[in-house]
Amino acid sequence: MKDYDSVILWLDYYNKGLSRTKGRKIPKSLAIYDPLLSELLEAAVSLGYNITKDQINDSARFPRRPHIKSGYVMLSKNNMLKNKILKDIAGKMILNRSKQKNK
């Protein structure tokens, strides 16, 4: 049964190298090349989401690209729209990656 209180965030949603038809959900201006699950987790935790190990699946395959392991994180919605959650996390991932580049 579908859990309507949670939202699934696949790594492919944030991959700048993918087209929208291949699974990217955000604009290219908010996407990054080859995002990592650790980056997604770091961004979500820094935005205040509490993530447990059972909410992480690093060996899952995104349905539009079943030949490649992608991974996802399941978050509670907290009365927010999925699109808002996606864009907030994308912005944080860009910020975190630019900090890594400057070190």
MDTraj code that builds the backbone (N, CA, C; nanometers):
import mdtraj as md
import numpy as np

residues = "MET LYS ASP TYR ASP SER VAL ILE LEU TRP LEU ASP TYR TYR ASN LYS GLY LEU SER ARG THR LYS GLY ARG LYS ILE PRO LYS SER LEU ALA ILE TYR ASP PRO LEU LEU SER GLU LEU LEU GLU ALA ALA VAL SER LEU GLY TYR ASN ILE THR LYS ASP GLN ILE ASN ASP SER ALA ARG PHE PRO ARG ARG PRO HIS ILE LYS SER GLY TYR VAL MET LEU SER LYS ASN ASN MET LEU LYS ASN LYS ILE LEU LYS ASP ILE ALA GLY LYS MET ILE LEU ASN ARG SER LYS GLN LYS ASN LYS".split()
xyz = np.array([
    [0.0834, -0.1172, 0.0000],
    [0.0000, 0.0000, 0.0000],
    [0.0887, 0.1246, 0.0000],
    [0.0481, 0.2255, -0.0712],
    [0.1265, 0.3470, -0.0866],
    [0.1226, 0.4305, 0.0417],
    [0.2378, 0.4837, 0.0765],
    [0.2505, 0.5692, 0.1946],
    [0.2407, 0.7146, 0.1499],
    [0.1291, 0.7789, 0.1788],
    [0.1059, 0.9153, 0.1327],
    [0.1700, 1.0206, 0.2222],
    [0.2253, 0.9794, 0.3352],
    [0.2911, 1.0735, 0.4247],
    [0.4399, 1.0873, 0.3954],
    [0.4885, 1.0107, 0.2991],
    [0.6305, 1.0125, 0.2651],
    [0.6506, 1.0480, 0.1190],
    [0.7720, 1.0908, 0.0892],
    [0.8096, 1.1231, -0.0478],
    [0.9419, 1.0519, -0.0751],
    [0.9537, 0.9928, -0.1940],
    [1.0753, 0.9239, -0.2341],
    [1.1597, 1.0201, -0.3175],
    [1.2861, 1.0354, -0.2809],
    [1.3785, 1.1208, -0.3551],
    [1.4865, 1.0331, -0.4181],
    [1.4725, 1.0073, -0.5470],
    [1.5704, 0.9296, -0.6213],
    [1.6881, 1.0185, -0.6592],
    [1.8067, 0.9604, -0.6653],
    [1.9246, 1.0354, -0.7090],
    [1.9084, 1.0873, -0.8514],
    [1.8404, 1.0125, -0.9349],
    [1.8235, 1.0515, -1.0748],
    [1.7437, 1.1812, -1.0894],
    [1.6667, 1.2180, -0.9884],
    [1.5934, 1.3444, -0.9919],
    [1.6884, 1.4638, -1.0009],
    [1.8100, 1.4479, -0.9488],
    [1.9062, 1.5573, -0.9366],
    [2.0217, 1.5501, -1.0355],
    [2.0216, 1.4525, -1.1255],
    [2.1336, 1.4298, -1.2169],
    [2.1237, 1.5212, -1.3387],
    [2.2197, 1.6109, -1.3510],
    [2.2211, 1.7080, -1.4605],
    [2.2441, 1.6421, -1.5962],
    [2.3049, 1.5258, -1.5963],
    [2.3332, 1.4545, -1.7201],
    [2.2122, 1.3832, -1.7787],
    [2.1018, 1.3833, -1.7087],
    [1.9811, 1.3161, -1.7564],
    [1.8795, 1.4176, -1.8079],
    [1.8029, 1.3751, -1.9063],
    [1.6937, 1.4591, -1.9550],
    [1.5724, 1.4398, -1.8640],
    [1.4736, 1.5215, -1.8827],
    [1.3505, 1.5063, -1.8047],
    [1.2820, 1.3731, -1.8345],
    [1.2912, 1.3269, -1.9593],
    [1.2284, 1.1994, -1.9937],
    [1.3029, 1.0808, -1.9318],
    [1.4289, 1.0994, -1.8980],
    [1.5065, 0.9928, -1.8335],
    [1.4941, 0.9956, -1.6817],
    [1.4295, 1.1003, -1.6259],
    [1.4035, 1.0979, -1.4830],
    [1.4393, 1.2206, -1.4037],
    [1.5066, 1.3188, -1.4624],
    [1.5389, 1.4395, -1.3874],
    [1.4099, 1.5159, -1.3601],
    [1.3898, 1.5608, -1.2364],
    [1.2658, 1.6284, -1.1990],
    [1.2828, 1.7782, -1.1781],
    [1.4057, 1.8240, -1.1681],
    [1.4298, 1.9656, -1.1389],
    [1.4958, 2.0326, -1.2587],
    [1.4932, 2.1651, -1.2653],
    [1.5595, 2.2341, -1.3763],
    [1.7103, 2.2081, -1.3757],
    [1.7716, 2.2157, -1.4931],
    [1.9157, 2.1931, -1.5029],
    [1.9941, 2.2927, -1.4179],
    [1.9399, 2.4096, -1.3968],
    [2.0098, 2.5101, -1.3157],
    [2.0220, 2.4674, -1.1692],
    [1.9358, 2.3767, -1.1240],
    [1.9413, 2.3270, -0.9866],
    [2.0027, 2.1876, -0.9767],
    [2.0320, 2.1262, -1.0903],
    [2.0843, 1.9896, -1.0905],
    [2.2371, 1.9900, -1.0835],
    [2.2928, 1.8741, -1.0481],
    [2.4378, 1.8570, -1.0446],
    [2.4738, 1.7306, -1.1217],
    [2.5974, 1.7240, -1.1685],
    [2.6420, 1.6055, -1.2406],
    [2.6731, 1.4938, -1.1423],
    [2.6256, 1.3754, -1.1720],
    [2.6516, 1.2528, -1.0960],
    [2.6397, 1.2715, -0.9451],
    [2.5196, 1.2982, -0.8954],
    [2.5027, 1.3149, -0.7511],
    [2.5260, 1.1820, -0.6778],
    [2.5714, 1.1918, -0.5561],
    [2.5954, 1.0749, -0.4727],
    [2.4897, 1.0679, -0.3637],
    [2.4630, 0.9458, -0.3173],
    [2.3647, 0.9282, -0.2114],
    [2.4093, 1.0009, -0.0847],
    [2.5385, 1.0036, -0.0595],
    [2.5895, 1.0744, 0.0585],
    [2.5608, 1.2244, 0.0492],
    [2.5673, 1.2811, -0.0714],
    [2.5356, 1.4231, -0.0899],
    [2.3875, 1.4494, -0.0653],
    [2.3042, 1.3588, -0.1118],
    [2.1603, 1.3713, -0.0908],
    [2.1279, 1.3622, 0.0581],
    [2.1896, 1.2681, 0.1268],
    [2.1674, 1.2532, 0.2704],
    [2.2154, 1.3762, 0.3473],
    [2.3327, 1.4248, 0.3129],
    [2.3887, 1.5423, 0.3802],
    [2.2981, 1.6639, 0.3633],
    [2.2467, 1.6824, 0.2426],
    [2.1575, 1.7959, 0.2156],
    [2.0273, 1.7825, 0.2940],
    [1.9719, 1.6626, 0.2970],
    [1.8454, 1.6414, 0.3675],
    [1.8624, 1.6610, 0.5182],
    [1.9700, 1.6100, 0.5735],
    [1.9948, 1.6243, 0.7175],
    [2.0196, 1.7711, 0.7527],
    [2.0923, 1.8427, 0.6682],
    [2.1199, 1.9837, 0.6968],
    [1.9939, 2.0699, 0.6881],
    [1.8923, 2.0216, 0.6177],
    [1.7644, 2.0936, 0.6115],
    [1.6699, 2.0540, 0.7248],
    [1.7166, 1.9639, 0.8120],
    [1.6378, 1.9292, 0.9291],
    [1.5589, 1.8006, 0.9205],
    [1.5768, 1.7230, 0.8160],
    [1.5061, 1.5958, 0.8057],
    [1.5779, 1.4907, 0.8893],
    [1.5011, 1.4122, 0.9603],
    [1.5553, 1.3038, 1.0415],
    [1.5460, 1.1755, 0.9592],
    [1.6600, 1.1188, 0.9231],
    [1.6631, 1.0023, 0.8344],
    [1.7204, 0.8828, 0.9090],
    [1.6470, 0.7726, 0.9063],
    [1.6951, 0.6481, 0.9664],
    [1.7429, 0.5550, 0.8562],
    [1.8123, 0.4479, 0.8959],
    [1.8691, 0.3553, 0.7976],
    [1.7625, 0.2864, 0.7129],
    [1.6442, 0.2650, 0.7693],
    [1.5394, 0.1985, 0.6916],
    [1.4757, 0.2906, 0.5874],
    [1.5103, 0.4189, 0.5879],
    [1.4597, 0.5134, 0.4885],
    [1.5574, 0.5319, 0.3723],
    [1.6685, 0.4594, 0.3738],
    [1.7717, 0.4709, 0.2712],
    [1.7819, 0.3390, 0.1966],
    [1.7851, 0.3464, 0.0642],
    [1.8062, 0.2273, -0.0170],
    [1.9104, 0.2625, -0.1229],
    [2.0314, 0.2135, -0.1035],
    [2.1400, 0.2485, -0.1949],
    [2.1558, 0.1513, -0.3106],
    [2.0810, 0.0429, -0.3108],
    [2.0933, -0.0538, -0.4201],
    [1.9705, -0.0578, -0.5106],
    [1.8779, 0.0344, -0.4907],
    [1.7563, 0.0380, -0.5727],
    [1.7886, 0.0883, -0.7127],
    [1.7079, 0.0464, -0.8063],
    [1.7248, 0.0872, -0.9458],
    [1.6064, 0.1736, -0.9873],
    [1.6372, 0.2915, -1.0378],
    [1.5333, 0.3836, -1.0824],
    [1.4568, 0.3183, -1.1976],
    [1.3242, 0.3204, -1.1958],
    [1.2455, 0.2492, -1.2965],
    [1.2746, 0.2859, -1.4423],
    [1.3122, 0.4095, -1.4697],
    [1.3399, 0.4483, -1.6087],
    [1.4789, 0.4073, -1.6543],
    [1.5661, 0.3684, -1.5596],
    [1.7011, 0.3216, -1.5932],
    [1.7323, 0.1978, -1.5086],
    [1.6646, 0.0858, -1.5366],
    [1.6794, -0.0320, -1.4501],
    [1.8159, -0.1005, -1.4589],
    [1.8974, -0.0663, -1.5549],
    [2.0283, -0.1297, -1.5710],
    [2.1353, -0.0636, -1.4840],
    [2.1022, 0.0476, -1.4156],
    [2.1985, 0.1214, -1.3338],
    [2.1440, 0.1336, -1.1912],
    [2.2279, 0.1010, -1.0922],
    [2.1881, 0.1197, -0.9532],
    [2.1904, 0.2689, -0.9218],
    [2.0850, 0.3162, -0.8620],
    [2.0730, 0.4585, -0.8331],
    [2.0656, 0.4818, -0.6824],
    [1.9568, 0.4459, -0.6225],
    [1.9362, 0.4670, -0.4804],
    [1.8374, 0.5787, -0.4551],
    [1.7775, 0.5735, -0.3358],
    [1.6819, 0.6765, -0.2981],
    [1.6782, 0.6938, -0.1471],
    [1.6156, 0.8043, -0.1063],
    [1.5904, 0.8342, 0.0338],
    [1.4418, 0.8628, 0.0468],
    [1.3807, 0.8111, 0.1530],
    [1.2388, 0.8350, 0.1778],
    [1.2269, 0.9339, 0.2941],
    [1.1592, 1.0442, 0.2700],
    [1.1417, 1.1490, 0.3708],
    [0.9938, 1.1674, 0.4029],
    [0.9660, 1.2165, 0.5225],
    [0.8281, 1.2507, 0.5544],
    [0.7971, 1.3878, 0.4940],
    [0.6753, 1.4053, 0.4472],
    [0.6368, 1.5281, 0.3774],
    [0.6264, 1.6478, 0.4702],
    [0.5760, 1.6305, 0.5898],
    [0.5554, 1.7415, 0.6824],
    [0.4720, 1.8531, 0.6194],
    [0.3654, 1.8164, 0.5494],
    [0.2733, 1.9112, 0.4859],
    [0.3411, 2.0026, 0.3840],
    [0.4465, 1.9533, 0.3197],
    [0.5131, 2.0290, 0.2131],
    [0.4903, 1.9573, 0.0810],
    [0.4923, 2.0309, -0.0275],
    [0.4792, 1.9720, -0.1595],
    [0.6107, 1.9057, -0.1997],
    [0.5999, 1.7980, -0.2772],
    [0.7187, 1.7264, -0.3212],
    [0.8115, 1.8183, -0.4015],
    [0.7552, 1.9007, -0.4865],
    [0.8360, 1.9907, -0.5691],
    [0.9168, 2.0880, -0.4831],
    [0.8591, 2.1374, -0.3768],
    [0.9287, 2.2284, -0.2851],
    [1.0441, 2.1554, -0.2149],
    [1.0193, 2.0322, -0.1722],
    [1.1227, 1.9515, -0.1075],
    [1.2371, 1.9262, -0.2047],
    [1.2036, 1.8896, -0.3293],
    [1.3055, 1.8635, -0.4311],
    [1.3944, 1.9855, -0.4538],
    [1.3341, 2.1016, -0.4680],
    [1.4106, 2.2232, -0.4960],
    [1.4943, 2.2680, -0.3757],
    [1.4409, 2.2527, -0.2550],
    [1.5182, 2.2879, -0.1352],
    [1.6429, 2.2009, -0.1229],
    [1.6259, 2.0722, -0.1433],
    [1.7400, 1.9800, -0.1319],
    [1.8383, 2.0035, -0.2457],
    [1.7888, 2.0325, -0.3657],
    [1.8776, 2.0602, -0.4790],
    [1.9646, 2.1825, -0.4517],
    [1.9048, 2.2868, -0.3983],
    [1.9814, 2.4065, -0.3650],
    [2.0885, 2.3784, -0.2617],
    [2.0552, 2.2973, -0.1635],
    [2.1518, 2.2621, -0.0592],
    [2.2638, 2.1744, -0.1156],
    [2.2306, 2.0853, -0.2088],
    [2.3326, 2.0005, -0.2709],
    [2.4312, 2.0849, -0.3521],
    [2.3803, 2.1849, -0.4237],
    [2.4675, 2.2751, -0.5010],
    [2.5596, 2.3515, -0.4059],
    [2.5027, 2.4017, -0.2979],
    [2.5806, 2.4769, -0.2000],
    [2.6896, 2.3897, -0.1370],
    [2.6544, 2.2677, -0.0996],
    [2.7516, 2.1768, -0.0387],
    [2.8618, 2.1386, -0.1368],
    [2.8245, 2.1170, -0.2616],
    [2.9258, 2.0794, -0.3625],
    [3.0197, 2.1967, -0.3910],
    [2.9674, 2.3184, -0.3926],
    [3.0551, 2.4335, -0.4167],
    [3.1495, 2.4543, -0.2986],
    [3.1049, 2.4236, -0.1776],
    [3.1934, 2.4317, -0.0610],
    [3.3058, 2.3291, -0.0714],
    [3.2729, 2.2092, -0.1206],
    [3.3746, 2.1044, -0.1377],
    [3.4774, 2.1462, -0.2403],
    [3.4325, 2.2129, -0.3445],
    [3.5225, 2.2563, -0.4526],
    [3.6188, 2.3628, -0.4046],
    [3.5734, 2.4475, -0.3117],
    [3.6568, 2.5581, -0.2633],
    [3.7608, 2.5150, -0.1605],
    [3.7493, 2.3945, -0.1101],
    [3.8460, 2.3472, -0.0087],
    [3.9761, 2.3062, -0.0713],
])
top = md.Topology()
chain = top.add_chain()
for i, resn in enumerate(residues, 1):
    res = top.add_residue(resn, chain, resSeq=i)
    for name in ("N", "CA", "C"):
        top.add_atom(name, md.element.get_by_symbol(name[0]), res)
traj = md.Trajectory(xyz[None], top)
